[in-house]
Amino acid sequence: MARTSNAQPASPAIPVNELLEIADYITKLKRGIAGLRAQELTRDRIPMAHDELGSVVAATASATNRIMEAAEAMLAVEAKTLDEYRTKVEAHIGDIFEACTFQDITGQRISKVVEALGQLEKRLSQFSTVVNVRDGEAEHDPEEARRKARAEKLMLNGPQLKGPETPQDAIDALFS
């Protein structure tokens, strides 16, 4: 009867120092992932930012409508005397001032969103440091690149932050 061997084929030995480096990297990676606190971001901060921005949009639209209505009402004011006219217009101006108070609340809401985005940016930056990701090293999303190129071509860049403004003549030329 032939005897079979239970011996495993010898695998190439990995140097201990390489195994220690891998283990250390995995430990750093785990700490980095824990530091992201992803569940808190997805459960609390990102939904809060979404809700706050939605409220800003609603408050801005509401205030704009109130201001427009007051301005239209001022244009339609009919009065027999200057004092009567002035009284009616001043009432509408009060409505406009009241509608403009949205700015303070929207400023507070946007500050919350900016703080949440700052936390996200900080955590992602710390994570990329832990895993040694350098600028330009990560792969670029081809779909994002196509979207940016299309927006640039169609001039769909939205309001610009600080920078050169487009002259009114150039804007008028687009619509000619």
C-alpha positions as CSV (number, residue, x, y, z in Angstrom):
1,M,0.0,0.0,0.0
2,A,1.4,3.4,-1.0
3,R,1.8,5.9,1.7
4,T,0.5,9.5,1.0
5,S,2.2,12.4,2.6
6,N,0.2,15.0,4.5
7,A,3.0,17.5,4.1
8,Q,2.0,20.9,2.6
9,P,4.2,22.3,-0.2
10,A,6.6,24.8,1.2
11,S,5.5,28.4,0.7
12,P,8.0,31.1,0.2
13,A,8.8,32.7,3.5
14,I,7.7,36.3,4.0
15,P,10.2,38.2,6.0
16,V,9.0,39.1,9.5
17,N,9.7,42.8,9.0
18,E,7.3,42.9,6.0
19,L,4.6,41.2,8.0
20,L,5.1,43.7,10.8
21,E,4.9,46.6,8.3
22,I,1.6,45.2,6.9
23,A,0.2,44.7,10.4
24,D,1.2,48.2,11.4
25,Y,-0.4,49.6,8.2
26,I,-3.6,47.7,8.9
27,T,-3.7,49.0,12.4
28,K,-3.2,52.6,11.2
29,L,-5.9,52.0,8.6
30,K,-8.4,50.8,11.2
31,R,-7.6,53.8,13.4
32,G,-8.1,56.1,10.4
33,I,-11.5,54.5,9.5
34,A,-12.6,54.8,13.1
35,G,-11.5,58.4,13.1
36,L,-13.8,59.2,10.1
37,R,-16.8,58.3,12.4
38,A,-18.7,57.6,9.1
39,Q,-21.9,56.6,10.9
40,E,-22.1,59.9,12.7
41,L,-21.5,61.8,9.4
42,T,-24.1,59.8,7.5
43,R,-26.6,59.7,10.4
44,D,-26.3,63.2,11.7
45,R,-24.1,65.8,10.0
46,I,-24.9,65.2,6.3
47,P,-28.7,64.9,6.8
48,M,-28.6,68.0,9.0
49,A,-26.7,69.9,6.3
50,H,-29.3,68.8,3.7
51,D,-32.2,69.9,5.9
52,E,-30.5,73.2,6.8
53,L,-29.8,74.0,3.1
54,G,-33.4,73.0,2.2
55,S,-34.6,75.5,4.9
56,V,-32.4,78.2,3.5
57,V,-33.8,77.7,0.0
58,A,-37.4,77.8,1.4
59,A,-36.8,80.8,3.5
60,T,-35.1,82.7,0.7
61,A,-37.9,81.9,-1.7
62,S,-40.6,82.9,0.8
63,A,-38.8,86.2,1.6
64,T,-38.3,87.0,-2.1
65,N,-42.0,86.4,-2.7
66,R,-43.0,88.7,0.2
67,I,-40.6,91.4,-1.0
68,M,-41.9,91.2,-4.6
69,E,-45.5,91.3,-3.4
70,A,-44.8,94.3,-1.2
71,A,-43.0,96.1,-4.1
72,E,-45.9,95.3,-6.5
73,A,-48.4,96.6,-3.9
74,M,-46.4,99.8,-3.6
75,L,-46.5,100.3,-7.3
76,A,-50.3,99.9,-7.2
77,V,-50.9,102.3,-4.4
78,E,-53.5,104.9,-5.1
79,A,-54.0,107.8,-2.8
80,K,-55.7,111.1,-2.9
81,T,-53.1,112.9,-0.8
82,L,-49.4,112.7,-0.4
83,D,-49.8,111.8,3.3
84,E,-52.2,108.9,2.4
85,Y,-49.7,107.7,-0.2
86,R,-46.8,107.9,2.2
87,T,-48.7,106.0,4.9
88,K,-49.6,103.2,2.5
89,V,-46.1,102.9,1.0
90,E,-44.5,102.9,4.5
91,A,-46.7,100.0,5.5
92,H,-45.3,98.0,2.5
93,I,-41.8,99.1,3.3
94,G,-42.2,97.6,6.8
95,D,-43.2,94.4,5.1
96,I,-40.1,94.4,3.1
97,F,-37.9,95.1,6.1
98,E,-39.6,92.2,8.0
99,A,-39.1,89.9,5.0
100,C,-35.4,90.8,5.0
101,T,-34.9,89.3,8.5
102,F,-34.6,85.9,6.7
103,Q,-30.9,86.8,6.2
104,D,-30.0,86.4,9.8
105,I,-31.6,82.9,10.2
106,T,-30.2,81.7,6.8
107,G,-26.8,82.9,7.8
108,Q,-27.0,80.8,11.0
109,R,-28.2,77.8,9.0
110,I,-25.4,78.1,6.5
111,S,-22.9,78.4,9.3
112,K,-24.0,75.0,10.6
113,V,-23.6,73.5,7.1
114,V,-20.1,75.1,6.7
115,E,-19.1,73.7,10.1
116,A,-20.4,70.2,9.1
117,L,-18.5,70.3,5.9
118,G,-15.4,71.5,7.7
119,Q,-15.6,68.5,10.0
120,L,-16.0,66.2,7.0
121,E,-13.0,67.8,5.2
122,K,-10.9,67.5,8.4
123,R,-11.7,63.9,8.9
124,L,-11.1,63.0,5.3
125,S,-7.8,64.8,5.3
126,Q,-6.7,63.0,8.5
127,F,-7.8,59.7,6.9
128,S,-5.8,60.4,3.7
129,T,-2.8,61.2,5.9
130,V,-3.1,57.9,7.7
131,V,-3.3,55.9,4.5
132,N,-0.6,58.0,2.8
133,V,-2.7,59.3,-0.1
134,R,-0.9,62.2,-1.7
135,D,-2.4,64.8,-3.9
136,G,-2.8,63.6,-7.5
137,E,-2.2,60.0,-6.5
138,A,-5.9,59.0,-6.3
139,E,-7.6,58.1,-9.5
140,H,-9.8,60.7,-11.1
141,D,-13.4,59.8,-11.7
142,P,-13.9,59.9,-15.5
143,E,-17.6,60.7,-15.1
144,E,-16.7,63.7,-12.9
145,A,-14.2,64.9,-15.5
146,R,-16.8,64.7,-18.2
147,R,-19.3,66.6,-16.1
148,K,-16.8,69.4,-15.4
149,A,-15.8,69.6,-19.1
150,R,-19.4,69.8,-20.1
151,A,-20.2,72.5,-17.5
152,E,-17.1,74.5,-18.7
153,K,-18.1,74.2,-22.3
154,L,-21.7,75.2,-21.7
155,M,-20.6,77.8,-19.2
156,L,-22.7,76.3,-16.4
157,N,-20.3,77.3,-13.6
158,G,-22.9,79.1,-11.5
159,P,-22.0,82.1,-9.4
160,Q,-18.3,82.5,-9.0
161,L,-16.5,83.0,-5.7
162,K,-13.9,85.7,-5.6
163,G,-12.5,86.3,-9.1
164,P,-12.9,88.3,-12.2
165,E,-16.5,89.1,-13.1
166,T,-17.8,88.7,-16.6
167,P,-18.4,92.1,-18.1
168,Q,-22.0,93.0,-18.9
169,D,-21.1,93.4,-22.6
170,A,-19.9,89.8,-22.8
171,I,-23.2,88.6,-21.1
172,D,-25.2,90.7,-23.5
173,A,-23.3,89.3,-26.5
174,L,-24.3,85.7,-25.4
175,F,-28.0,86.6,-25.7
176,S,-27.7,88.5,-29.0
